[in-house]
Amino acid sequence: SASQWLAAAAYLSLLLRRKLVRWATILRLPSRAALARIAAAGGAVQVRSLALNLAFLSITRRVQSLDSSGVAAAAHAVTLQLWQIGGVVLFALSTVASIIVPAELSSSKGAEATAAARAAASRLLCWGVVLGALLGAAQLAALPLLGLFSTLPEVRRGGAAP
């Protein structure tokens, strides 16, 4: 979208102005070794993302087959939208964790690196639990707002409880 292109241009401009990158570096093709490291590091994140998308696709297909009226599918769509608001925040935290923990492991050697990575993982896990609980409570508190998503009472009831 236009906002993403604008943000990318602003970020690139900032990096160039602060001399953190050069055009020659940006336009140079990466080596096979660098691509292999990137693929190894990012592969798990991509597999996880693919698995989540396949799960959502499977669930959506199953829900659509539950009833011919479409009420279950509509209620599922409303519920999924509300769930994804919190899911985006928690997914962002897990993505950050997939970067921070390996960075801690590579920042030093041996037991010190392992201890630093475990401490980072534990801290991020605690943040995930706290944020998950807060988002869950916020979503439960937002149940009365289901009327904003649908005027049909059947869809509201289906969105509030299975």
Buried (B, 14 or more C-beta within 10 A) or exposed (E): EEEEEEEEEEEEEEEEEEEEEEEEEEEEEEEEEEEEEEEEEEEEEEEBEEEEEEEEEEEEEEBBEBEEEBBBBBBBBBBBEBEEEBBEBBBEBEEEBBEBBBEBBEEEEEEEBEEBBEEBBEEBEEBBEEBBEEBEEEBEEEEEEBEEBBEBEBBBEBBBEE
